[in-house]
Amino acid sequence: MPRIMGVDIPKEKRMEIALTYLFGVGRFLSNQILKEANIDPNKRAKELTDLEISHITNILQKSSYKFEGDLRRDISQNIKRLMDIGAWRGMRHKKGLPVRGQRTRTNSRTRKGPRKGGMAVVKKAEPAKAAPKK
């Protein structure tokens, strides 16, 4: 399994798709990277040589784009900044509610988590009555 920038990319996928397993790389950017590296996008990841893998890694490191850890760190810092200044979006992040204006009365189970059980009434089982004496 080839490893690029600390991420294992699937060996059976075409390179055009396999590069999108890097956080921050989409189809367009993966095609640009492959064109710059002179690698066929239809080539499978398992067919890559070590030289081609190192060439792709060098292109990614020299590019002005952010990938993986740097991008994740920037996104989390932006969310933290919103929470610190008390912005509406920051408050929604803090409370674990949808941030972009979606309704919450019926949907948003992904953000809110599973439904909390209502106050269900549980009937107690009645004790067994003694048999009548003869």
Contacts in CASP RR format, 6 or more apart in sequence:
PFRMAT RR
TARGET T0000
AUTHOR 0000-0000-0000
METHOD contacts of the structure
MODEL  1
MPRIMGVDIPKEKRMEIALTYLFGVGRFLSNQILKEANIDPNKRAKELTD
LEISHITNILQKSSYKFEGDLRRDISQNIKRLMDIGAWRGMRHKKGLPVR
GQRTRTNSRTRKGPRKGGMAVVKKAEPAKAAPKK
1 8 0 8 1.000
1 9 0 8 1.000
1 10 0 8 1.000
1 11 0 8 1.000
1 45 0 8 1.000
2 8 0 8 1.000
2 9 0 8 1.000
2 11 0 8 1.000
2 18 0 8 1.000
2 45 0 8 1.000
2 46 0 8 1.000
2 48 0 8 1.000
2 53 0 8 1.000
3 9 0 8 1.000
3 53 0 8 1.000
4 19 0 8 1.000
4 22 0 8 1.000
4 53 0 8 1.000
4 56 0 8 1.000
4 57 0 8 1.000
4 60 0 8 1.000
5 22 0 8 1.000
5 57 0 8 1.000
5 60 0 8 1.000
5 61 0 8 1.000
5 67 0 8 1.000
5 68 0 8 1.000
6 68 0 8 1.000
7 21 0 8 1.000
7 22 0 8 1.000
7 23 0 8 1.000
7 68 0 8 1.000
9 18 0 8 1.000
9 19 0 8 1.000
9 21 0 8 1.000
9 22 0 8 1.000
9 45 0 8 1.000
10 18 0 8 1.000
10 21 0 8 1.000
10 45 0 8 1.000
11 44 0 8 1.000
11 45 0 8 1.000
11 46 0 8 1.000
12 44 0 8 1.000
12 45 0 8 1.000
12 46 0 8 1.000
13 44 0 8 1.000
13 45 0 8 1.000
14 41 0 8 1.000
14 42 0 8 1.000
14 43 0 8 1.000
14 44 0 8 1.000
14 45 0 8 1.000
15 30 0 8 1.000
15 34 0 8 1.000
15 39 0 8 1.000
15 40 0 8 1.000
15 41 0 8 1.000
15 42 0 8 1.000
15 43 0 8 1.000
15 44 0 8 1.000
15 45 0 8 1.000
15 48 0 8 1.000
16 27 0 8 1.000
16 30 0 8 1.000
16 31 0 8 1.000
16 34 0 8 1.000
16 41 0 8 1.000
16 42 0 8 1.000
17 27 0 8 1.000
17 30 0 8 1.000
18 45 0 8 1.000
19 25 0 8 1.000
19 26 0 8 1.000
19 29 0 8 1.000
19 30 0 8 1.000
19 33 0 8 1.000
19 34 0 8 1.000
19 56 0 8 1.000
20 26 0 8 1.000
20 27 0 8 1.000
20 30 0 8 1.000
22 60 0 8 1.000
22 67 0 8 1.000
22 68 0 8 1.000
23 67 0 8 1.000
23 68 0 8 1.000
23 69 0 8 1.000
23 71 0 8 1.000
23 72 0 8 1.000
24 65 0 8 1.000
24 66 0 8 1.000
24 67 0 8 1.000
24 68 0 8 1.000
24 71 0 8 1.000
25 33 0 8 1.000
25 67 0 8 1.000
29 65 0 8 1.000
30 41 0 8 1.000
31 41 0 8 1.000
33 56 0 8 1.000
33 59 0 8 1.000
33 60 0 8 1.000
33 63 0 8 1.000
34 40 0 8 1.000
34 41 0 8 1.000
34 56 0 8 1.000
36 59 0 8 1.000
37 52 0 8 1.000
37 55 0 8 1.000
37 56 0 8 1.000
37 59 0 8 1.000
39 48 0 8 1.000
39 52 0 8 1.000
39 55 0 8 1.000
39 56 0 8 1.000
60 67 0 8 1.000
66 74 0 8 1.000
79 90 0 8 1.000
79 93 0 8 1.000
82 89 0 8 1.000
82 90 0 8 1.000
82 93 0 8 1.000
83 90 0 8 1.000
83 91 0 8 1.000
83 93 0 8 1.000
83 94 0 8 1.000
89 99 0 8 1.000
90 99 0 8 1.000
92 98 0 8 1.000
92 99 0 8 1.000
93 99 0 8 1.000
96 111 0 8 1.000
96 112 0 8 1.000
97 104 0 8 1.000
97 108 0 8 1.000
97 111 0 8 1.000
97 112 0 8 1.000
98 104 0 8 1.000
98 108 0 8 1.000
98 111 0 8 1.000
102 108 0 8 1.000
104 112 0 8 1.000
109 115 0 8 1.000
END
